[in-house]
Amino acid sequence: MKRTAIALAAFAFLIRIAAIAVTGFDRVEFGDARDYIDTAASICESGTYPSQGNLPFFRAPGLPFFIALTTACHPHNVALLKIALALVDSLTVALIALLSFSVFRSPRAAILAGIAAALYPLFLVSITDVRSEPLFMFFMTLSLYGLATRRGAMSGAALALAALTRPVALIFVPLFLIPRMRRIAFLIAFLVVLTPWTLRNYVRYGEFILVNDASGYSLWRGTHPEIARIYSIRDRDEFRRASIEFEQRFTAPMMQRINASTTSPRARSAAWRHSALANVNAHRGLEWRFALKKAWLYWRPWLNLQEYSSSIVLASAVLLIALYALGFAGIPRSMLMWVVSYFVLGWLAHIPHQVVMRFRYPLTDPLLLIAATRLIAGRFRTSALPPRDQTEPGEIPKTTPGVP
């Protein structure tokens, strides 16, 4: 299966390079991209990590250090960076195939999962710009693979790297300790990888900050009444104008006030959080409705009409509705409790903040693709799973020793 996985990764890499070529090797349009690149440039040029970027927090270190490493400290070489992200995403395709095989023991299902992941449009779009999704999804999928194969150290280290890329991964630590595997190895590896950065933050700021200080600002933005209004705009041009005006009318003045009155990252984040809670208390009815709307938007099975044409939205609806239907139907009963818990944790963690599809799919879609292609392959064998009395509720089934 390893050779097949390598072939799938090569196939995926060619497709991703083609996608980058079509959209432009040097094109950078994603709003956070320049901040990631500038943070990497600071690492390379001065050996320092910025305490604040273009938004009022310092970035999680995963992607900036990846940029510095893969471009050999030439972070503005966007073409090279995109190729590196394409390679990482191609390795995720291989991991998806290996994870499918380790759980279901079906070469056909594993190959179908790899092909589906290689061609999956949301994955392809993510590597045509500079985003954290490909790197985060790689680490999360690697952690899931380590969990499925009872490689505790691999799973723990990968989950820590995912958290250093997007701190939301921290919420999954208790869930990853439920299945029977090498829990001590998992925890040790997780702490070995995460702790140096946390210690760095303590030495630098004199404060205990696990990854970064973005949570307060993220909560403020995700609960702001004006953001709730912007989410209801249907006209695409008006949506863009309103989004730009929000930064000018609300974000920039608030940044000036908070930066002038705080002296540390934790105090800064606390000030944003205090303002967010004040908004929530002042507009409770609106906030409840907005929270319910965001709960729906997290799972909404089509792209945003505010950003994409109706034809693209329709195509995405056909694809995602099919993926949801086949994916949820294809989850084995022995794993249903764990997988649903994994999905729900990620869902609930995002609802207080701004919700967009790119926050969901790195967590959910690799597993949904695996389950959907398992159902399509029709090769699932109950006998390949451990006996019921050897599997804890919700546990990912144990694999045969020596099989990747």
N, C-alpha and C positions, 0 to 999 in steps of 0.2 A: 504493500500500500504506500510505502514511502516514495517509491519511484513514481507512482501515479500522482501522488500529491505534488511532487516536484514538477511533473509535466503540467498539472493544472495551474501551478504557480507561474510557469513560463507562459502558458496560454493567457492567463489573466494579465501578466505584465505587458504582453504585446498589445492587448486590447486597451490597457490603460495608457500606454505610450501613444497609441493612435488617438485616444480621446484627448490627451494633452495637446497633441499636434493640431487637432481640429480647433480646439478652443484657444490655443496660444501658449507656448512654453513660458513666455515672460509676462503673461497677463496676470494681474493681481487686482481683484475687485472686492474680495471679502473684507468687511470692515475691520476685523481684528488682525488681519494678516500682517499689516505693516508694523503693528505693535509687537507681534511675535518676532518679526525679522529684526526690528530695532533692539529688542531685548537681547537677542542672540548677538547682535553687533556689539552691544555693551559688554557682554561676556568676553568677546574676542579682543576688543580694542583696549579695554581698560581693566579687564578682570573683575568687574563689579556687576552686581545684579541690581537693576533699577528698583527703587522702592515704590515707584508708581509709573505707569505707562500713560497712554492717552485716556485711560479711564482711571478712576480713583482707587486703585489697588495695584499690587504687583502680581504679575502673571504666575500661574503655576509653572514650574520649571521644566516639565517634560518636553514640550515642543520646542522652546527656545534652545535647550541643550541639544536636542536632536538636530535642529537646524545648524547649530555651531559645529557639531561633530560631523554630520554628513556632507557639509559644504566645505570642510577643512577651514573653517573660520572665514569663509567668503559668503556670508549670509544673504547678500543681495544678489547672488547667483540663483535667481528664481527657477531657472530651467533645471539646474542640478537638484535643487530642493524638491521640485515636483517629481523628478525621476526617483529620488529617494523615497518620497511618500508613495509613489506608485509601486515600488518594490515592497515596501511594508504592507501595502494593501494586498499585493499578490501573495505574500506570505500568509496573510489572514485567510485568503481563499484556500490555501493548502491546509491551514489549521482547521477550517470548517469541514473539509473533506475528512481529515484525520479524526476530528471529534465525532463526526457522523459514524465513521467506521468503528471507533472505539466503543461506542454505545450500542450500535445496532448490528455490527458484524456483517454488514451487507456491502460488498464492493460496489454493487450497482447503485445503491442509495448514496454512498459516499461520493461516487463520481458525479452523480446527478447534483448533489449538494455543491460540489466544487464548481461545476459548470454554471449552475444557477448563480452562485456567488460571483463568479468571474464576469457574468453578464448583467448583474443586478444594477439597474440604473442609478440608484441612490449611492451605491459604493463608487460607481464610475464618476459621478459628478463631484464627489468629495475630493478627488485627487486632481481636479482641474483648476483648483485654487489652493491657497495655503491655509489649511484648516487643521484643527486638532483631531477631527473625527477619525481619520485613518490610523493614527498612532494609538489613540485611545481604544479603538475597536480591536486593534491587534493585541494589545495587552490584556483586554478583557477576555478575548477569545482564547488567548494562551492560558490565562488563569482558569477558564472553564475546562480547557483540555487537561491541564494539570489536575484539576478536581476529578474529572472523569476517569483519569488513569491512575489516580491515587499517588500522584507526585506532589506531595505537600509543599516541598520547598519551591518547586516551579510555580505552583499556584499562588503561594504567598508572595513571592518576589514579583510575579507578573501583576498581581492585584495592587501591590504597592506602587509599581511603575504606572499603572492606570490611574491611581489616585494622584500621583505627581503630575499627571497630564490633565486630569479632571478630578477635582477633589470629591465629586459625588460618589466615586468608587468606594470611599471609606464606609459608606452605609452598608455595603455588602459583606463586610468582614464577619459579623455574627452568622450570617446565612451560610457562608462558605465553611463554617466550622460544624455545621449540622451533619453532613454526610460523614460516614466513617472513612477517614483517611489519616494520613500522618499529620495530626493537628498541631503537635509540638513543632514539627518541621515547618508547617505552614506559618505559624506565628513567629517563629524565629526569623525565617526568611523575610516575612513581611516587615518586621521591625528593623532588621538589618538594612533593608533597602530604604525604608521611609525615614528612620531616625536621623541619619546624617543631615538631611535637609531641615528637619525640625530643629535639630541642635544649631544648625547654621542660623536659622531665624532667631533662636534665643540669644545667640552670641551677638548677632547684628542688632537686634531691637530690644533685647532684654525682656522679651515676651514669649509666651508659649503659643506658637502658631504652627499647627500641623503642616499645612501646605502654603496657603496664602490667605489674604484678608478680603477676599472678594464677596463673602457671603452677605455682608450688610448692604453693600451697594446693589447686589443682585436682588435682594429682597425688596429694597426700595423701588427699584425699577419694575419688578414684577407685580407690585401692589399699587403702583401710582394710578390715580383716577384717570389721568390723561392717557396712559397706556391702555387702560380699559376702553376708552373712547376710540383710540387709534385701531384697536383690534376689531372694532365694529365697522370701520370704513371699508367700503366695497370697491370704490374706484381706485385703480392701481396708481395713477399719478397723484391723486390726493393722499393716498397712503404713504407714498414716498415723501411728499412735502411735509406731511404731519410728522413723520419720523424724524426728519431733519430739524424741523421746528422744535420738537421735543428736546433735542440736545441743546439747542440754543436758548430756549426759554426756561428750561427746568434743570437739565443736568449741569451745564456750565456754571450758572450762578450758585447752585448748591455745592458744587465742587469747591468753588472759591471760598464760600462760607465755612465749610467743614475743614478744608485744608488750613485755613487761617486760625481755626480754634482748636486743632488737635495736633499732637506731636508724635504720635506713634500709629502703626498700622491697626492695632486692636482698638485704640480710641477712635480712629477714623471709621473703622467698620461699625463700631458701636453707635457712632453718631448717625450713620446712614440707617442702621437698624432702628434707632429711636425715631427717626423721621418716617420710616416705613410704618411702624406701629401706630404713629400718630395719624397717618393717612387711613389706616385700617379702622381705627377707632372713630374717625370722623365720617367715614363712609361705609358703615358696616353692611348695609344692604347691598350696595354696589360691589363690595369686596366679596361677599358670599356668592353673588351671581357670577362675578369674574372668575372666582376660584373654580366654580362648576364648569364654566366655559373652558378654562384652561385644562381641566381634567378631561374634557371631551377632545380638545385640540391636540393633546398629547397623543391620542390614539386615532385621531381623524384619518381615515384611509384615503386621503388624496392631498395633493399639494395645495398651497395657499393661492387662492384666486387673486389675492392682493399683489402677488409677485409673479405669477405665471399665467400664460395664455390658457383659454378654456380648453383647447385641444390637448395641451400638456396635462392639465388638471384631470381631464377625462381619462387619458391614458394611464395616469398614475392611479386613478380610482379603480380601474379594471385590474391593474397589477396588484395593488395593495389589498383590495377586497379578496382577491383570489388567494393571496399569501396568508391573510388572516384566517380565512376559512380552512384552507388545507393545513396551515401551520398548527393552529389550535386543535384541529381534529387529529393531527398526526402525533401529538405529544403522548407518549405511553403513560398509562395509568400509574406505573411505578414511579414516574418522575413528575407527575402532574403537580403535586403539592409544592415541590421545590421550585419548579419552573414558574408557576403562578406567583409564588412568594417573591421570586427574583424580579419578575415583571412588575408586581405591585409595589415593591420597595422603590424601584427606579421611578415609577409613576408618581408615587406620593412625594418623593424627594424633590421633584421638579415643579409640582403644582404651586408652591408659594412664589416661585420665580417666573421669569418670562419663559413661555413654552413655545418651542419651535420643533419641527420634525427632526432636525439634525441632532437634537439632544436624546431622542428616543431610539433611532434605528441602530446606533452602534451597540446598544444593550439588547434589543429584542430581535432584530432581523436575522442575525446569524443563527440563532436557535430556531426561529420560525422557518427559515430556509431549510435547515436540517430536518425538521419535523415534516415539512411539506413534501420534500423530496423522498423522505422515507415512506410516506403514504403513497406517493406516485410509484415508487419502485416496487412496492408490494412484496418486499423481500424480508420484512421484519419477522424474526423467529423468536418466539417466547423462550425457547430452549436456550437461546444465546445469553439470556439474562440470568443472574444468580437466582437461586431458589428464594421464594418469598420470605422465608424465615431468616435469610442472610442479608436482607436489604431493609434498611430503616425506611420509615415513611418519608417520601420525598427525596430519597437518596439517588444520586446518579449511579447507575449500575456499575458494578465492578468489571474491569476488563481482564482478559486473560493475560497472565504474565508474559512479557516478551513481545507483546503485540503493541505497536505504537498507537 
